């Protein structure tokens, strides 16, 4: 259970970092302070639900898309997050493409590095206690 909560926290942190980096780099991506938490939560929930769904659909109907599942689910999650007013706004096709790439890259790297840091340390403490 603790491991699940750590992974959920890591996912929320990487989603927040991805959105912040995209907003920092791209002037067409606006993340309002008042809607930041809403945008992060909506993005994270949408991403966690959409990724397995899109993976299954691609596996069944378009196997050539399997490599781009993360990008597709990130784009759709960003799209859903923009539907909630006062949080995230992205204008222009280049901004959509770049925001998708940036958020995907940050969340992918964070999802790979942060568990190594937090979960490995926890596993080391558990083995020392035994």
N, C-alpha and C positions, 0 to 999 in steps of 0.2 A: 504494500500500500504506500509506504514511504517512497519507494522507487518510482511509483506512478506519479505521485505528487511532485517529486523532483523533476521528472520528465515534463509534466504539465507546466511547471514554473519555467523550465528551460524553454519550452515552446513559446510561452507568452513573452519571455524576455527577448528571444530571437525575433519574434514577430514585431515587437516594439522597436528593437534596434533596426530591423529592416525598413520599417516605415519611417523612422527618424532619419536614417541615412538617405533614403530616397528623397525625403522632403528637404534635406540639407543640400544634396547635390543638384536636384532638379527644381528650378523655380516654378515649373508648371505643376508640381506636386505640393499641395497645401495641406498641412495637418494642423488643425486648430488646437490650441491647448485645451479648450473646454471639451472637445470631442475626442481627444487623444485616447483615453481609456476605452471609450465605446468603439473607436476604429480598431484598436488592437484586439479587443475581445471578439468583435464581429469577424475580423480577418482571421484570427486564430481558430475560431469555431468553424468558419466556412472552410478554411484550409484543411482542418483535420477531418471534416466530413467529406469534402470533395475529392481529396487525393485518392482514397481507396475506391470511390465511386468511378472517377475518371479512369483510374488504372484498370478496373474491371471492364469498363466500356471499351477502352482502347484495346485491351487484350482480346475482346470478343469481336469487335468490328473493325479496328484499325491497328493491327500489330506494329505497323511502321511508326506509330506515334509513341510507343512505349518509352523511348528515351526522353521525350519531352513532357512527360506527365507532370513533373514538378513545376515546369514553366506554365503549363496550361492551368493547373489547379491554382497556382499563384495568381495568374491573371484573373481567373474567375472569382477568386476570393477578394482580390482588390476591387473588382467590379461590384461585388455584393457590398463591400465595406463603403463604397461611395454612395450607395443608396440611402444610407443613414445620414440625415442632415446634421451639419455642424461638426463633422469629424474629418473626413478625408475627401479632397477634391483633386482630380487629375484632369488636365486639359491638354488636348492634342495627341495625335497618334504617336509621335516620337516619344512623348512623355510616358504614354502607356507602355510602350515597348521597353523603354529604359527603366521605368519603375518596376516593371515585372522582372526584368533581369537583375536589378539591384536587390530587390526584396528577396527574390529566390536565392541569389548568391549569399546574402547575409544570413538568411535563415538556414540554408544548407550548411554553411561553414559553422555557424553557431550550434546547429543541431549535431554536428560532428565533433566539435571541440569541447563544448561545455559539458556534455555527459562524461567525456574522458576525465575532465577536471573534477567534477563533483561526485560522480558515481564511483570512480576509481578510488578516490580518497575514502569514501564510505566503505568500500569493499576492503581496503587496507586496514581500516580501523576495526572492522568486523573480524578479520583474520588474526589481528593482534590480540583481540579479546578472547579468542578461542584457544 
